[in-house]
Amino acid sequence: MRGFFYPQSAAVLGVSPRFTNLGRAIATNLIDQGFGGRLFFVGLGGGHLFGHRIYESVEALPEPVEAAVILTPAATVPGLVEACGRRGIKRVIIESGGFGEFDSDRLALEKELLAAAEAHGIRFIGPNCIGVANLENGFVVPFPRFPESIHRGEIGIISQSGGVGLAYVNRLVSERLGLSKFISVGNKLNVDENDLLEYLIEDDRTGLICLYLESIADGRRLMDLAGRTDKPILIHKSNTSAVSARIAASHTAALSEDDAVVEAAFKQAGIVRVRGAQEMINYLKVLTQPRLKGRRLGIVSRSGGQAVIAADACQAFGLEMPAFPRQFLDEFEKHFRGGVIKIQNPIDLGDLFDFTVYTDIAEGVLSRPEVDGLLFAHGYRGAETPRSREFLAAVAGMVRRLGKPAALCLLVEESEMTHVKQELDFPVFAGPEEATAALSVSHQLHLKSQWPKKSNPHKFDLDEARIGRLLDGGRPGLAQCLELAQAAGIRVAPFREVFSPEEALAAAEEVGFPLALKAGRAEVSHKSDVGGVILGLDSPRALAAGLEKMSASLGAAGLERPWPLVVQAMVEAGQEMILGGRQDAVFGPVILVGLGGIFVEILGDVSLGVAPLDERQAGLMLSQLRGGRILDGVRGKPASDRAALVETLLRLAGLMDRFSRIREIDLNPVKVLPAGQGVVALDARVVPA
Amino acid sequence: MRGFFYPQSAAVLGVSPRFTNLGRAIATNLIDQGFGGRLFFVGLGGGHLFGHRIYESVEALPEPVEAAVILTPAATVPGLVEACGRRGIKRVIIESGGFGEFDSDRLALEKELLAAAEAHGIRFIGPNCIGVANLENGFVVPFPRFPESIHRGEIGIISQSGGVGLAYVNRLVSERLGLSKFISVGNKLNVDENDLLEYLIEDDRTGLICLYLESIADGRRLMDLAGRTDKPILIHKSNTSAVSARIAASHTAALSEDDAVVEAAFKQAGIVRVRGAQEMINYLKVLTQPRLKGRRLGIVSRSGGQAVIAADACQAFGLEMPAFPRQFLDEFEKHFRGGVIKIQNPIDLGDLFDFTVYTDIAEGVLSRPEVDGLLFAHGYRGAETPRSREFLAAVAGMVRRLGKPAALCLLVEESEMTHVKQELDFPVFAGPEEATAALSVSHQLHLKSQWPKKSNPHKFDLDEARIGRLLDGGRPGLAQCLELAQAAGIRVAPFREVFSPEEALAAAEEVGFPLALKAGRAEVSHKSDVGGVILGLDSPRALAAGLEKMSASLGAAGLERPWPLVVQAMVEAGQEMILGGRQDAVFGPVILVGLGGIFVEILGDVSLGVAPLDERQAGLMLSQLRGGRILDGVRGKPASDRAALVETLLRLAGLMDRFSRIREIDLNPVKVLPAGQGVVALDARVVPA
């Protein structure tokens, strides 16, 4: 990927001297940003621009170049890529639109483009993008004007939309946050966000990575990349609804994902999901500072009201305000003027107007061992302005010295806010709510940095040969599904597959009463709907009656004989749950767990995980269930066997990970018995790919 | 209240010419804002300020004045108020701090202050505040400097914190939103937020009212005021956690409320609750425009990505994007340049750069009958700036002309954003997320304006005499509680109170088997814990055994004879729910409803309402239950009798509203039978005040 950012020479294709020409706009950015490499322009009409000759074709270029930027009508692009290939150009950025995002009849054009690139070993970004910007060497090729006032810094941006990406860049400018590299990926035909993410993770100029995505190219790879790095990865994933999917398809040819899977996968991989540009920027403000290593904030405010708001926000985001020793506070309290303020944490500065003491308080608080970070709410105007600005700079210095973060909230007029944002090389917030939210994300990322760098899934034994055989025979019937679960090491309530009343009665003796009788044919996936489940048969006589009844039901449902039936032991005890797995197009095997009955039906209370899982991740899935507390035992019920449930989840995840031939599996219901007694699956359904 | 805003003459008490004197700062604001009335200064040291004499005492004032502003040490305030009273001053604004918020030993001082005011018929705002600002006549008395660049407009602000209030004012300045009147209410010893809210509702200069509150003086009055007006009322209610309560108490002597009640009450009264200043400002931007009268938005965007984000936001906030007729779109499509964009709703402007067409599209969309409002995401820079600014002004004109709201989202550099905010007399947003949220609030307020102006609670008959008698006898036992529910018209499962096995057996014949046996003494409030509930007794023999068992249990629990017992019919059918009521210190009688069992225990899934209720409000309570769908019938169960449940809620609300002597009432469980069959309470607990 480095070749896209550090070419020694580059050509822009599609340039003319006309003011409305977009290639000219690319050239302008390159020249204004001081691109240090050799630069060539190509355009059918020829001529000159900015003192450079415009060559009439790629063939006419006087020397080989390392990278090309193309912005010409879509139909011309494959030919131009071909031409680049012949001239030995290996990196191409294609900004032209009008491919798959416009109409499906353009897919042929995309194929042509891909073929041309492949033939010459070319990697390309786009099409339908605004390209890259590397502030280090001035290789800045978007056709919209790139802000000249942007500072160089550690933030990398990868955006699937050029417009949204530029809006981010504008916000960085406003907040004086520094950019390292910017990439608009467009239709992602060749290079995708993961290729670029991997590069930015390795790039030592980049410390924080922001992505705007409308679709995800490869969820597993994204998770692996995110899991391996301590660089914060913030993703604004849009395109979450049916309507936006339609729009995104015509915008960047993006397909939409199951947003619940996206949400679960990001959590599992320690990716911070942001809901919009404002949130992204707020988080970045704290993430350019040292991480918040614990939950304990010291809060200082010139306004009592802002202190109350900050305390509410701490509560909302799970942060704490430790008490300060009286002696520590007394030191400052003597400076207060009217004796009308009692200080504590938060420290309400009330009628204290001495800025030297402000600095002492800020430094005193941030230095305290029981404090992990500082939130200072400061409001001023008029004559206090110069001393306030000095104070703010002093806090910035403390943060660097003490290695703890500080959120400065400025309650000032807009003009002063703008001044501070542009002059102070340290981020400021407009209110305590945003600041507290950002501090909590900083802590979350600190915790993530403590996770093992690679997930370490348990390797449980699977009877692979047996599972393979069971899947070979087409869609498995109930008995085969139950057997498959067993082969994955999941306990199943004892059962027998039977084909006649005699076999059923014999099986009943082995399994023991009371028992359940179930239809066993693969195509009866909703057994209860056709009378295919009879529970609580407590004697041979009841079983015989049940067999007759089911025979009638299945006949009425139009099922042809023979019907395999399953005779299965009943398990009354335990908490009912459902477990399942399916292959997600983007993230691969996904595991689901939910509390049975109304929790799933009424509340949709399920939790997802991407396989394979480790124990921490499986535990996290259970802790995210809203009704998960039920497993601890309520209403006089004993606590459930959480450990066995976790093991079952890990086994299910292992099974799905190993056998991509299983498209879907449901274990529903599963009974989680009291602690120490394990988990028993009562029913299973498997849909092979 | 008018006297606080439109005095013909005013005196500021506590003025000295010293630069650090806060009274001088008040004087500065009054002079800079051009206060039109006669102005006098009073200060112990005498002297002159701004060409005015400083009188040494209130007594020395040369003529009577209408209003006084006091900023002197707390201990001097009661005396000064007394002095004001003697000079006939009836309106006093007390900015001094150091009262109840500082220490409980200052409560005596507050009493003195109240006595002085009462003796002279004085109304006062404060203490511990920064006073009022009326931009119409320049009566602006906060001691912090009030921004001179603030525009006059229709927004009224009432703030319990001076600092937070000023931060709001600063945000109005930044966004060029206009202020009518500002009030900081401080400790609310005499005038409270409701007095001022009532005034601003009547004030024809004020069209939108924002409050920042750390405590609520009188919840019922607040709800009544809010319910009667179509002026939007937005409240930022902080102080929601235990920690913030401690801080708020020392800040403005505020007590904290039960935040769940606050939340429910605001919803019921159509008050918009905001979670911070940014949200408040975002909402105001749309609320200064005509209301969004339906859910249907037309979206136009220069960036496809912003269109995707806007579509996601529409989905999240329950707004819709109607399809436009092909013919309407064709009209515009012909202007597009490269044929690379397919337009729909959202309309992605893609490669269209003609600003005249932009204006036509905006006007075309906003004019369409199937569109209730417009969201336009616009990004530009450089040469496009002048035409863009003209375009924005044109949209502002359309909004006025067409009477529908438009949210302009500007994806531009900070300097341009600042320019537009200050020059365009029309609000702009930084992104579609905020804009969409604000539009949905506008629609919500439109719906509220359709509600009846006064809640019209059903008047069900209560047997008031019987209820009074039942409450007279101290804490009622179980039978009396059940009887009380009956007297309120709530059906109760048939029961008899008995004092001996013989009576029990006789009662059982009347009530019918199977039945429940319950301990009936008032002090046994958790009957099950002491073995005071036995269910499912299905024969005289079982009852006899039950009587013995309960006798042993109650004896073991140390309860002295005689024990009243209750024999009650069992009701197996129906959906189990809990209903309850209690007197809230701030909002008065509050009604609770929840689904029984795990829903309440595990999920805390309950919904609250402030009594009295009308049918719409009771229905709203049920619709807010997360598991409320259960009432529609699930898992083969029939739909529950929702109408009867609503009636039961209304009766319970009526009971609590009529009898403030009932501190708490629980009906738990209540069985809601299938539609048409009503509701039956199985148990009742009443705690009199």
Contacts between the chains, C-beta under 8 A, distances in Angstrom:
chain1	res1	chain2	res2	distance
A	73	B	338	7.2
A	74	B	340	7.2
A	97	B	338	7.2
A	97	B	340	4.5
A	97	B	341	8.0
A	97	B	350	7.6
A	97	B	351	7.5
A	98	B	338	6.4
A	98	B	339	7.3
A	98	B	340	3.9
A	102	B	340	5.3
A	102	B	341	7.3
A	102	B	342	6.7
A	103	B	342	7.3
A	144	B	381	7.6
A	145	B	381	5.6
A	145	B	382	5.5
A	147	B	381	7.9
A	147	B	413	5.9
A	149	B	413	7.8
A	159	B	305	7.4
A	160	B	305	7.1
A	161	B	303	6.3
A	161	B	304	6.1
A	161	B	305	2.5
A	161	B	306	7.6
A	161	B	308	7.3
A	162	B	303	7.4
A	162	B	305	7.4
A	163	B	301	7.9
A	163	B	302	6.7
A	163	B	303	2.4
A	163	B	304	6.7
A	163	B	305	4.9
A	163	B	306	5.8
A	163	B	379	6.0
A	163	B	411	6.7
A	164	B	303	6.3
A	164	B	305	3.6
A	164	B	306	6.3
A	164	B	309	7.0
A	165	B	305	7.8
A	166	B	379	6.9
A	166	B	411	7.2
A	167	B	303	7.4
A	167	B	306	7.3
A	167	B	379	6.6
A	167	B	411	4.1
A	167	B	431	7.4
A	170	B	411	6.7
A	170	B	412	6.6
A	170	B	413	5.1
A	170	B	414	7.1
A	173	B	413	6.0
A	173	B	414	6.3
A	174	B	413	7.3
A	174	B	414	3.6
A	174	B	417	7.7
A	212	B	305	6.8
A	214	B	305	7.1
A	214	B	308	5.7
A	238	B	305	7.4
A	238	B	308	5.0
A	238	B	309	5.0
A	238	B	312	5.2
A	239	B	308	5.4
A	239	B	312	6.8
A	240	B	312	5.1
A	240	B	315	7.2
A	241	B	311	6.5
A	241	B	312	5.6
A	241	B	314	7.9
A	241	B	315	3.7
A	241	B	316	7.9
A	242	B	315	7.9
A	243	B	311	4.9
A	243	B	314	7.0
A	243	B	315	6.2
A	243	B	321	6.2
A	244	B	308	4.9
A	244	B	309	7.9
A	244	B	311	3.7
A	244	B	312	4.8
A	244	B	315	6.9
A	246	B	344	7.8
A	247	B	304	7.2
A	247	B	307	5.4
A	247	B	308	5.2
A	247	B	311	5.4
A	247	B	344	7.7
A	247	B	346	5.9
A	247	B	348	7.4
A	248	B	304	7.8
A	248	B	308	4.8
A	250	B	304	7.5
A	250	B	341	7.9
A	250	B	342	5.6
A	250	B	344	7.8
A	250	B	348	7.3
A	251	B	304	3.3
A	251	B	305	6.7
A	251	B	307	6.9
A	251	B	308	6.0
A	251	B	348	6.5
A	252	B	304	6.9
A	252	B	305	7.8
A	275	B	433	6.8
A	276	B	309	7.2
A	276	B	431	5.8
A	276	B	433	4.2
A	276	B	434	7.8
A	277	B	430	7.4
A	277	B	431	5.4
A	278	B	430	6.7
A	278	B	431	6.5
A	278	B	433	7.5
A	278	B	434	7.2
A	301	B	163	7.9
A	302	B	163	6.7
A	303	B	161	6.3
A	303	B	162	7.4
A	303	B	163	2.4
A	303	B	164	6.3
A	303	B	167	7.4
A	304	B	161	6.1
A	304	B	163	6.7
A	304	B	247	7.2
A	304	B	248	7.9
A	304	B	250	7.6
A	304	B	251	3.3
A	304	B	252	6.9
A	305	B	159	7.4
A	305	B	160	7.0
A	305	B	161	2.5
A	305	B	162	7.5
A	305	B	163	4.9
A	305	B	164	3.6
A	305	B	165	7.8
A	305	B	212	6.8
A	305	B	214	7.1
A	305	B	238	7.4
A	305	B	251	6.7
A	305	B	252	7.8
A	306	B	161	7.6
A	306	B	163	5.8
A	306	B	164	6.3
A	306	B	167	7.3
A	307	B	247	5.4
A	307	B	251	6.9
A	308	B	161	7.3
A	308	B	214	5.7
A	308	B	238	5.0
A	308	B	239	5.4
A	308	B	244	4.9
A	308	B	247	5.2
A	308	B	248	4.8
A	308	B	251	6.0
A	309	B	164	7.0
A	309	B	238	5.0
A	309	B	244	7.9
A	309	B	276	7.2
A	311	B	241	6.5
A	311	B	243	4.8
A	311	B	244	3.7
A	311	B	247	5.4
A	312	B	238	5.2
A	312	B	239	6.8
A	312	B	240	5.1
A	312	B	241	5.6
A	312	B	244	4.8
A	314	B	241	7.9
A	314	B	243	7.0
A	315	B	240	7.2
A	315	B	241	3.6
A	315	B	242	7.9
A	315	B	243	6.2
A	315	B	244	6.9
A	316	B	241	7.8
A	321	B	243	6.2
A	338	B	73	7.2
A	338	B	97	7.2
A	338	B	98	6.4
A	339	B	98	7.3
A	340	B	74	7.2
A	340	B	97	4.5
A	340	B	98	3.9
A	340	B	102	5.3
A	341	B	97	7.9
A	341	B	102	7.3
A	341	B	250	7.9
A	342	B	102	6.7
A	342	B	103	7.4
A	342	B	250	5.6
A	344	B	246	7.8
A	344	B	247	7.6
A	344	B	250	7.8
A	346	B	247	5.9
A	348	B	247	7.4
A	348	B	250	7.3
A	348	B	251	6.6
A	350	B	97	7.5
A	351	B	97	7.5
A	379	B	163	6.0
A	379	B	166	6.9
A	379	B	167	6.6
A	381	B	144	7.7
A	381	B	145	5.6
A	381	B	147	7.8
A	382	B	145	5.4
A	411	B	163	6.7
A	411	B	166	7.2
A	411	B	167	4.1
A	411	B	170	6.7
A	412	B	170	6.6
A	413	B	147	5.9
A	413	B	149	7.8
A	413	B	170	5.1
A	413	B	173	6.0
A	413	B	174	7.3
A	414	B	170	7.1
A	414	B	173	6.3
A	414	B	174	3.6
A	414	B	418	7.0
A	414	B	421	7.9
A	417	B	174	7.7
A	418	B	414	7.0
A	418	B	418	6.4
A	421	B	414	7.9
A	430	B	277	7.4
A	430	B	278	6.7
A	431	B	167	7.4
A	431	B	276	5.8
A	431	B	277	5.4
A	431	B	278	6.4
A	433	B	275	6.8
A	433	B	276	4.2
A	433	B	278	7.5
A	434	B	276	7.8
A	434	B	278	7.2
A	597	B	635	7.8
A	598	B	627	6.8
A	598	B	630	6.7
A	598	B	634	7.1
A	598	B	635	7.6
A	601	B	634	6.0
A	601	B	635	6.9
A	602	B	626	7.9
A	602	B	627	5.0
A	602	B	629	5.5
A	602	B	630	5.7
A	602	B	634	6.5
A	603	B	603	7.7
A	603	B	626	6.1
A	603	B	627	6.3
A	626	B	602	7.9
A	626	B	603	6.1
A	627	B	598	6.8
A	627	B	602	5.0
A	627	B	603	6.3
A	629	B	602	5.5
A	630	B	598	6.6
A	630	B	602	5.7
A	634	B	598	7.2
A	634	B	601	6.0
A	634	B	602	6.5
A	635	B	597	7.8
A	635	B	598	7.6
A	635	B	601	6.9
